Amino acid sequence: MDEELRWTDAVGQAELVQSGAISPGELLDAGRDRIREIDPVLHCIVAHLEPGAEGPAPGAPFPRVPFLVKDLSLEIAGAPFNEGSRWLKDNVSSQDQELARRYRQAGLAILGKTNTPEFGLSPHCEPALHGATRNPWDLGLSTSGSSGGSAAAVASGMVPMAHGNDLGGSLRYPAAWCGVFGFKPTRGRVPMGPEYGDVAGGFAVEHALTRSVRDSAALLDATAGQSPGDPYWAPPRARPFLLEAGTAPGKLRIAATATPNSGQQVHPDYLGVFEETVELLAGLGHSVTEAHPEGLGRAGHRAVRAVYGGAIAWIEAYWTQRMGRPPEAGEIEPFTAADVERSRALTGGQYLLGMGELQRFSRRLAGFFEEFDVWMTPTVGWPPLPLGTLNGTEEEPLRGEREAGRFLMFDGEYANISGNPAMSVPLGVDSAGLPVGMSFLGRFGDEATLFRLAGQLEKAAPWADRKPEALERALAAPHSS
């Protein structure tokens, strides 16, 4: 592998092509070579794709930059589309999603689809259909999920950035455990059509995992904008997000807390990185206050269960209709089966009552952002768990849900409930050398402030030079090829 090119971000790779230092074909071939060498160790990719012979359009921002898409919701005509489920193991997409078209228009070379848990329902990346994706920082540990395949691919240097999506933290949690930048845009910023629209009341959004802040900003510039008929519209951006990523944020009012939502224990190393980040922010001139939004409360938590239950019922109904049959015995995993069974008791009225409660919560959260610009917490509260810990079993199908409570403790779903933008920034490491992410939630429609803050943090506490040594040792081992 060309090590320098491997760790060059997408904007940097595009600049090499635009300057003539490397041809688009050479860049594409280098991406294929990295995938061929690295993926057998990590198992990020579940379907290899060819981007086609046509070259990028003149002026495309990412000419032949290697890219991967998560095998969940984003359809590419002629490509396998399994969503991590044995039920869909032979399914092939017949159409492109609008986002896939925009990726191609941006010049990206889509070389594969990445691993995800069954239907993206679990915070791991170990579907029975495809097997586990390994964390590049420790091959025996989880990547979290559900965008774990994409996060591991980016952290490994296989590609500079990869698509992911987020219905309850699925971009941000794997970003934290894999040491990359995970950004969830405002609801409606990126289209989900033509096949999908109002997914779980607008909780779900599309974007990416990246190594650099500017890559995330430039990619969002290339893909943002509503399609006709979209159910949600985000406020128009004032300037390109790439410009925002290079602009100083000024003095921000930042609320910060490391108090978990249900009395869990936060790992001491994570508390240490949190405290270091508070000091860093204060040193950069920001006002940092110990504060947090009003909690969901009992009614809010019931509402969340109702909305997620509605989403699970929709998944079963949607795929039963599309596949022309319900799943057969053994075609869905124990956790999914248990989730589907729970969802069957839910009524349409309960779902709509839940949505109403969460919309009221969103209005209260908007009031919080009249006082503060950003809310910061650790993204998760505990280091990566061993592979297999988060999987349900026949005897204990909901085991993974219980185990997830060991690290999911900081209300990451607030961003999905409200539609507000959020990000996980890799701002430290724990005593074992594993990455630690900090979460930042912004006000609705205000990606600009988050990108400005992220760009400032990236300069003040850079993370690009941190490489996953466990992966490097595995690649150097004689059997790794």
C-alpha positions as CSV (number, residue, x, y, z in Angstrom):
1,M,0.0,0.0,0.0
2,D,1.0,3.6,-0.5
3,E,0.9,4.6,3.1
4,E,0.8,8.4,2.5
5,L,-2.2,8.1,0.2
6,R,-3.8,5.7,2.6
7,W,-4.0,8.3,5.3
8,T,-4.8,11.3,3.0
9,D,-8.3,12.5,3.5
10,A,-10.8,12.7,0.6
11,V,-10.4,16.4,-0.1
12,G,-6.6,15.8,-0.2
13,Q,-7.0,12.9,-2.5
14,A,-9.2,15.0,-4.8
15,E,-6.5,17.7,-4.8
16,L,-3.9,15.2,-5.9
17,V,-6.1,14.3,-8.9
18,Q,-6.9,17.9,-9.7
19,S,-3.2,18.9,-9.6
20,G,-2.2,16.0,-11.9
21,A,-0.1,14.3,-9.2
22,I,-2.2,11.1,-9.7
23,S,-4.7,10.1,-12.2
24,P,-8.3,9.2,-11.3
25,G,-7.6,5.6,-12.4
26,E,-4.5,5.4,-10.2
27,L,-6.5,6.7,-7.3
28,L,-9.2,4.1,-7.9
29,D,-6.7,1.3,-8.2
30,A,-5.0,2.3,-5.0
31,G,-8.4,2.1,-3.2
32,R,-9.0,-1.4,-4.6
33,D,-5.6,-2.5,-3.4
34,R,-6.2,-1.2,0.1
35,I,-9.6,-3.0,0.3
36,R,-8.0,-6.2,-1.0
37,E,-5.3,-6.0,1.8
38,I,-7.2,-4.7,4.8
39,D,-10.8,-6.0,4.5
40,P,-9.9,-9.7,5.1
41,V,-8.6,-8.7,8.5
42,L,-11.6,-6.5,9.6
43,H,-14.5,-7.8,7.5
44,C,-16.1,-4.4,6.8
45,I,-17.4,-5.1,3.3
46,V,-20.3,-7.4,2.5
47,A,-20.5,-6.7,-1.2
48,H,-17.8,-5.6,-3.6
49,L,-19.0,-3.2,-6.4
50,E,-17.5,-1.7,-9.5
51,P,-18.0,2.0,-10.1
52,G,-18.3,1.8,-13.9
53,A,-16.0,2.9,-16.6
54,E,-17.3,6.4,-17.0
55,G,-15.1,9.1,-15.5
56,P,-16.2,11.8,-13.1
57,A,-17.9,14.9,-14.5
58,P,-15.7,18.0,-14.9
59,G,-15.5,19.9,-11.6
60,A,-16.8,16.9,-9.5
61,P,-15.4,17.5,-6.0
62,F,-14.3,13.9,-5.4
63,P,-13.0,12.6,-8.7
64,R,-12.7,8.8,-8.3
65,V,-12.1,9.0,-4.6
66,P,-12.8,5.5,-3.1
67,F,-16.0,5.3,-1.1
68,L,-18.2,2.7,0.6
69,V,-21.9,2.7,1.4
70,K,-23.6,1.1,4.3
71,D,-25.9,-1.8,3.4
72,L,-28.9,-0.2,5.0
73,S,-31.5,2.0,3.3
74,L,-29.2,3.2,0.6
75,E,-30.0,1.3,-2.6
76,I,-27.9,0.9,-5.7
77,A,-29.4,-0.6,-8.7
78,G,-28.1,-4.1,-9.4
79,A,-26.3,-4.3,-6.0
80,P,-27.1,-6.8,-3.2
81,F,-29.3,-5.3,-0.6
82,N,-29.5,-7.5,2.5
83,E,-29.7,-5.0,5.5
84,G,-27.8,-7.7,7.5
85,S,-30.7,-10.2,7.4
86,R,-30.8,-13.8,6.3
87,W,-34.4,-13.1,5.2
88,L,-33.0,-10.7,2.5
89,K,-29.9,-12.7,1.6
90,D,-30.8,-13.0,-2.1
91,N,-32.3,-9.5,-2.4
92,V,-31.0,-7.2,-5.1
93,S,-31.9,-3.5,-5.5
94,S,-33.7,-2.5,-8.7
95,Q,-33.2,1.2,-8.4
96,D,-30.8,3.9,-7.2
97,Q,-31.6,6.1,-4.2
98,E,-31.2,9.8,-4.9
99,L,-28.3,9.9,-2.5
100,A,-26.4,7.2,-4.5
101,R,-26.9,9.4,-7.6
102,R,-25.5,12.4,-5.8
103,Y,-22.5,10.4,-4.6
104,R,-21.8,9.5,-8.2
105,Q,-22.3,13.0,-9.4
106,A,-19.7,14.1,-6.8
107,G,-17.3,11.8,-8.6
108,L,-17.0,9.2,-5.8
109,A,-16.1,5.6,-6.8
110,I,-18.4,3.3,-4.8
111,L,-16.4,0.2,-4.3
112,G,-18.6,-1.8,-1.9
113,K,-21.3,-2.0,0.7
114,T,-20.5,-2.2,4.4
115,N,-21.6,-4.5,7.2
116,T,-24.5,-3.6,9.5
117,P,-26.5,-5.5,12.2
118,E,-29.8,-6.9,11.1
119,F,-32.0,-3.9,9.9
120,G,-29.7,-1.6,11.9
121,L,-31.5,-2.4,15.1
122,S,-28.5,-3.1,17.4
123,P,-25.5,-1.0,18.5
124,H,-23.1,-3.6,17.2
125,C,-21.9,-4.9,13.8
126,E,-22.2,-8.6,14.0
127,P,-25.1,-9.9,11.9
128,A,-25.5,-13.7,11.6
129,L,-25.7,-13.3,7.8
130,H,-22.2,-11.8,7.4
131,G,-20.4,-12.2,10.6
132,A,-18.6,-9.7,12.8
133,T,-16.7,-6.6,11.8
134,R,-13.6,-6.1,13.9
135,N,-12.5,-2.9,15.6
136,P,-9.2,-1.8,14.0
137,W,-7.9,-0.7,17.5
138,D,-8.4,-4.2,19.0
139,L,-9.5,-7.0,16.7
140,G,-11.4,-8.7,19.6
141,L,-13.6,-5.7,20.3
142,S,-16.9,-4.4,18.9
143,T,-17.1,-1.4,16.6
144,S,-20.5,-0.5,18.0
145,G,-23.1,0.2,15.3
146,S,-25.1,0.2,13.3
147,S,-22.7,2.0,11.0
148,G,-19.8,-0.1,12.3
149,G,-18.6,-1.5,9.0
150,S,-18.2,2.0,7.6
151,A,-16.6,3.3,10.7
152,A,-14.0,0.5,10.8
153,A,-13.2,1.0,7.1
154,V,-12.5,4.7,7.6
155,A,-10.5,4.1,10.8
156,S,-8.3,1.5,9.0
157,G,-7.4,3.9,6.2
158,M,-9.2,1.6,3.7
159,V,-11.2,4.6,2.5
160,P,-11.1,8.2,3.6
161,M,-14.9,8.3,4.2
162,A,-17.9,6.1,4.0
163,H,-21.7,6.4,4.1
164,G,-23.7,5.7,7.3
165,N,-27.0,6.6,8.7
166,D,-28.4,7.4,12.1
167,L,-31.8,6.6,13.7
168,G,-30.7,6.6,17.3
169,G,-26.9,7.2,17.3
170,S,-25.8,4.8,14.6
171,L,-23.3,7.3,13.1
172,R,-22.0,8.7,16.3
173,Y,-21.5,5.5,18.5
174,P,-19.2,3.7,16.0
175,A,-17.4,6.9,15.4
176,A,-16.6,7.1,19.1
177,W,-15.3,3.5,19.4
178,C,-13.4,3.6,16.1
179,G,-11.8,7.0,16.5
180,V,-13.3,8.8,13.5
181,F,-15.5,11.9,13.0
182,G,-19.2,11.1,12.9
183,F,-21.7,13.8,11.9
184,K,-25.5,13.6,11.9
185,P,-27.1,16.4,9.9
186,T,-30.3,18.2,10.5
187,R,-33.5,16.3,9.7
188,G,-34.3,16.7,6.0
189,R,-30.8,17.9,5.0
190,V,-30.1,14.8,2.9
191,P,-32.8,13.1,0.9
192,M,-33.9,9.5,1.6
193,G,-36.0,9.1,-1.5
194,P,-37.4,8.0,-3.8
195,E,-38.1,4.8,-1.8
196,Y,-38.0,6.1,1.8
197,G,-39.2,9.3,3.4
198,D,-40.8,9.5,6.8
199,V,-38.7,6.9,8.6
200,A,-39.7,6.6,12.2
201,G,-41.2,10.1,12.3
202,G,-38.0,11.6,10.7
203,F,-35.7,10.1,13.3
204,A,-33.5,8.6,10.5
205,V,-30.9,10.6,8.6
206,E,-28.1,9.9,6.1
207,H,-24.5,11.1,6.0
208,A,-21.1,9.6,6.7
209,L,-18.1,8.7,8.8
210,T,-14.9,10.6,7.9
211,R,-11.3,11.0,9.2
212,S,-11.3,14.8,8.8
213,V,-13.9,17.5,9.5
214,R,-13.5,19.1,6.1
215,D,-14.3,15.8,4.4
216,S,-17.6,15.6,6.2
217,A,-18.4,19.2,5.4
218,A,-17.5,18.9,1.7
219,L,-19.5,15.7,1.4
220,L,-22.5,17.3,2.9
221,D,-22.2,20.2,0.5
222,A,-22.3,17.7,-2.3
223,T,-25.3,15.8,-1.1
224,A,-27.5,18.3,0.8
225,G,-30.7,19.6,-0.6
226,Q,-34.3,18.4,-0.7
227,S,-35.8,16.4,-3.5
228,P,-39.3,17.2,-4.7
229,G,-41.9,15.6,-2.4
230,D,-39.5,15.1,0.6
231,P,-41.6,15.1,3.8
232,Y,-39.0,17.2,5.7
233,W,-37.1,20.3,4.7
234,A,-34.0,21.7,6.5
235,P,-33.4,25.4,6.7
236,P,-31.2,26.5,3.8
237,R,-27.5,26.9,4.7
238,A,-26.0,30.4,4.5
239,R,-22.7,29.2,3.1
240,P,-21.0,26.0,2.0
241,F,-20.3,23.8,5.0
242,L,-16.7,23.4,3.8
243,L,-16.2,27.2,4.4
244,E,-17.7,26.8,7.9
245,A,-15.3,24.0,8.8
246,G,-12.4,26.5,8.3
247,T,-14.1,29.4,10.1
248,A,-13.5,30.3,13.8
249,P,-16.6,29.7,15.8
250,G,-16.3,32.7,18.1
251,K,-17.1,32.4,21.7
252,L,-19.8,29.7,22.2
253,R,-22.1,29.0,25.1
254,I,-21.5,25.4,25.8
255,A,-23.5,23.3,28.2
256,A,-21.5,20.2,29.4
257,T,-22.3,17.2,31.5
258,A,-20.9,13.8,32.1
259,T,-23.7,12.7,34.4
260,P,-25.4,9.6,32.9
261,N,-29.1,9.4,32.3
262,S,-29.9,6.3,34.4
263,G,-27.3,6.1,37.1
264,Q,-24.8,4.1,35.1
265,Q,-21.1,4.2,35.9
266,V,-18.9,6.2,33.5
267,H,-15.5,4.8,32.9
268,P,-12.8,6.9,34.7
269,D,-10.8,7.3,31.5
270,Y,-13.9,8.7,29.7
271,L,-14.4,11.2,32.6
272,G,-10.8,12.2,32.2
273,V,-11.2,12.9,28.5
274,F,-14.4,14.8,29.2
275,E,-12.6,17.0,31.8
276,E,-9.7,17.6,29.4
277,T,-12.2,18.6,26.7
278,V,-13.9,21.1,29.0
279,E,-10.5,22.6,29.8
280,L,-9.6,22.7,26.1
281,L,-12.9,24.5,25.2
282,A,-12.4,27.0,28.0
283,G,-8.9,27.6,26.8
284,L,-10.2,28.3,23.3
285,G,-12.4,31.1,24.8
286,H,-15.7,29.3,25.1
287,S,-18.1,29.7,28.0
288,V,-18.6,26.2,29.4
289,T,-21.3,25.6,32.0
290,E,-22.3,22.4,33.8
291,A,-25.9,22.1,32.5
292,H,-28.1,19.7,30.5
293,P,-31.6,19.8,28.9
294,E,-34.7,18.7,30.7
295,G,-34.9,14.9,30.6
296,L,-37.4,12.9,28.7
297,G,-39.1,11.7,31.8
298,R,-41.3,8.7,32.2
299,A,-43.8,9.8,29.5
300,G,-40.9,10.6,27.1
301,H,-39.3,7.2,27.5
302,R,-42.7,5.5,26.9
303,A,-43.0,7.6,23.8
304,V,-39.5,6.6,22.6
305,R,-40.4,2.9,23.0
306,A,-43.7,3.5,21.1
307,V,-41.9,5.2,18.2
308,Y,-39.1,2.7,17.9
309,G,-41.7,0.0,18.2
310,G,-43.6,1.5,15.3
311,A,-40.4,1.6,13.3
312,I,-39.8,-2.1,14.0
313,A,-43.4,-3.0,13.0
314,W,-42.9,-1.0,9.8
315,I,-39.7,-2.9,9.0
316,E,-41.5,-6.2,9.3
317,A,-44.5,-5.0,7.3
318,Y,-42.4,-3.3,4.6
319,W,-40.2,-6.3,4.0
320,T,-43.0,-8.8,4.1
321,Q,-44.7,-6.8,1.4
322,R,-41.6,-6.3,-0.7
323,M,-40.3,-9.9,-0.4
324,G,-43.9,-11.3,-0.9
325,R,-43.7,-13.4,2.2
326,P,-43.0,-13.2,6.0
327,P,-39.7,-14.4,7.3
328,E,-39.4,-18.2,7.7
329,A,-38.1,-19.9,10.9
330,G,-34.4,-19.0,11.4
331,E,-34.4,-16.2,8.9
332,I,-34.3,-13.4,11.5
333,E,-32.2,-13.3,14.6
334,P,-33.4,-13.8,18.1
335,F,-33.1,-10.1,19.0
336,T,-35.0,-9.0,15.9
337,A,-37.7,-11.6,16.5
338,A,-38.2,-10.5,20.1
339,D,-38.3,-6.8,19.0
340,V,-40.9,-7.7,16.3
341,E,-43.0,-9.6,18.8
342,R,-43.0,-6.6,21.2
343,S,-44.0,-4.3,18.5
344,R,-47.1,-6.3,17.6
345,A,-48.9,-5.1,20.8
346,L,-48.5,-1.4,19.7
347,T,-51.4,0.4,18.2
348,G,-51.4,3.3,15.7
349,G,-52.9,5.5,18.4
350,Q,-50.0,4.7,20.8
351,Y,-47.5,5.5,18.0
352,L,-49.1,8.9,17.3
353,L,-49.4,9.7,21.0
354,G,-45.7,8.9,21.3
355,M,-44.9,11.2,18.4
356,G,-46.9,14.0,20.0
357,E,-45.0,13.6,23.3
358,L,-41.7,13.7,21.6
359,Q,-42.6,16.7,19.5
360,R,-43.4,18.5,22.8
361,F,-40.1,17.5,24.1
362,S,-38.4,18.8,21.0
363,R,-40.0,22.2,21.6
364,R,-38.6,22.2,25.2
365,L,-35.2,21.3,23.8
366,A,-35.4,24.2,21.4
367,G,-35.8,26.4,24.4
368,F,-32.6,25.0,25.9
369,F,-30.8,26.2,22.8
370,E,-31.9,29.7,23.3
371,E,-29.6,29.8,26.3
372,F,-26.8,27.6,24.9
373,D,-25.2,27.0,21.4
374,V,-24.0,23.5,22.0
375,W,-24.5,20.7,24.5
376,M,-21.6,18.4,25.1
377,T,-21.3,14.9,26.7
378,P,-19.2,11.8,26.2
379,T,-20.6,10.1,23.1
380,V,-20.7,6.8,25.1
381,G,-19.6,6.1,28.6
382,W,-17.5,2.9,28.4
383,P,-14.8,1.4,26.2
384,P,-15.6,-1.1,23.4
385,L,-17.1,-4.4,24.6
386,P,-15.8,-7.8,23.4
387,L,-17.3,-9.2,20.2
388,G,-20.3,-11.3,20.9
389,T,-21.4,-9.4,24.0
390,L,-24.1,-7.4,22.3
391,N,-25.7,-10.3,20.4
392,G,-29.0,-11.8,21.5
393,T,-29.3,-15.5,21.9
394,E,-32.2,-18.0,21.6
395,E,-32.1,-18.3,25.4
396,E,-31.7,-14.6,26.0
397,P,-32.8,-12.7,22.9
398,L,-32.7,-9.2,24.6
399,R,-29.3,-9.7,26.1
400,G,-27.7,-7.2,23.8
401,E,-30.2,-4.5,24.8
402,R,-29.3,-5.0,28.4
403,E,-25.5,-5.0,27.7
404,A,-25.8,-1.9,25.6
405,G,-26.8,0.0,28.8
406,R,-23.2,-0.3,29.9
407,F,-22.1,2.3,27.4
408,L,-25.2,4.0,26.0
409,M,-26.0,6.5,28.7
410,F,-25.9,10.0,27.3
411,D,-29.2,10.6,25.4
412,G,-27.8,10.3,21.9
413,E,-31.4,9.9,20.7
414,Y,-32.2,13.5,21.5
415,A,-30.7,14.4,18.1
416,N,-33.0,12.0,16.4
417,I,-36.1,13.0,18.3
418,S,-35.6,16.7,17.7
419,G,-33.9,16.5,14.3
420,N,-31.0,18.6,15.5
421,P,-27.5,18.1,14.1
422,A,-25.0,16.3,16.3
423,M,-21.4,15.0,16.0
424,S,-18.9,12.7,17.7
425,V,-15.4,14.1,17.8
426,P,-12.4,11.8,18.6
427,L,-10.8,13.9,21.2
428,G,-8.8,11.5,23.3
429,V,-7.7,8.0,24.1
430,D,-8.2,5.8,27.2
431,S,-5.5,4.0,29.2
432,A,-5.5,1.1,26.7
433,G,-4.9,3.5,23.8
434,L,-8.5,3.1,22.5
435,P,-10.2,6.2,21.1
436,V,-12.7,8.2,23.1
437,G,-15.3,10.4,21.4
438,M,-17.1,13.5,22.7
439,S,-20.6,14.3,21.6
440,F,-21.9,17.8,20.6
441,L,-25.5,18.5,19.9
442,G,-26.5,21.8,18.2
443,R,-29.6,23.7,17.5
444,F,-32.0,22.7,14.6
445,G,-30.6,23.7,11.2
446,D,-27.3,24.9,12.6
447,E,-24.7,22.5,11.2
448,A,-22.5,25.6,10.7
449,T,-21.8,26.1,14.4
450,L,-20.9,22.4,14.8
451,F,-18.6,22.4,11.8
452,R,-16.8,25.5,13.0
453,L,-16.3,24.1,16.4
454,A,-15.2,20.7,15.0
455,G,-12.7,22.4,12.8
456,Q,-11.3,24.4,15.7
457,L,-11.0,21.3,17.9
458,E,-9.3,19.4,15.1
459,K,-6.6,22.0,14.9
460,A,-6.2,22.3,18.7
461,A,-6.3,18.6,19.5
462,P,-5.6,16.8,16.2
463,W,-6.4,13.1,15.8
464,A,-5.3,12.3,12.3
465,D,-1.9,11.0,13.3
466,R,-3.4,8.3,15.6
467,K,-3.3,5.0,13.8
468,P,-4.8,1.6,15.0
469,E,-1.7,-0.3,15.9
470,A,-3.6,-3.6,16.4
471,L,-4.6,-3.6,12.7
472,E,-1.0,-2.7,11.6
473,R,0.3,-5.7,13.5
474,A,-2.2,-8.0,11.9
475,L,-1.4,-6.6,8.5
476,A,2.3,-7.3,9.1
477,A,1.7,-10.8,10.2
478,P,2.6,-13.5,7.6
479,H,-0.9,-15.0,7.5
480,S,-2.7,-11.6,7.1
481,S,-2.6,-11.8,3.3
